[in-house]
Amino acid sequence: MNQNPITTHILDTSQGKPAANVQIKLFVLQGKEWVTLSSALTNQDGRINDWQDNSWYQDAAIEDLFGTYKILFELDPYWETQSAPAFYPSAEITFRLQDERHHHIPLLLNAFGYSTYRGS
């Protein structure tokens, strides 16, 4: 598979703008252990379109990637740049890659809450 099967973005809903320069890590569950696959920083549009290490999905059939994944959003550094107090220092979203559709995992964020959904 040459296209990234998992993408994400962050929208800071308190400011109505993307959250840039947020460190994000991607993990896969293997057995009972979380294994780090890659990491990246969100761009100026708050998006990660490609991971720093994309070898985990290159040349793989989508069915071979089916499994349970986790995205860890490191939020404290972002809130420090916004001079805003934050209740959540990080956010973790665990999800399953279980079909051939693209998996887009957005994070809607404010200093005291967050939500997510399966995007397209």
PyMOL commands that set and color helices and strands:
alter all, ss='L'
color gray80, all
select helices_A, chain A and resi 62-65+76-81
alter helices_A, ss='H'
color red, helices_A
select strands_A, chain A and resi 6-12+17-18+23-30+33-41+47-48+67-74+90-97+103-110+113-116
alter strands_A, ss='S'
color yellow, strands_A
deselect
rebuild
show_as cartoon
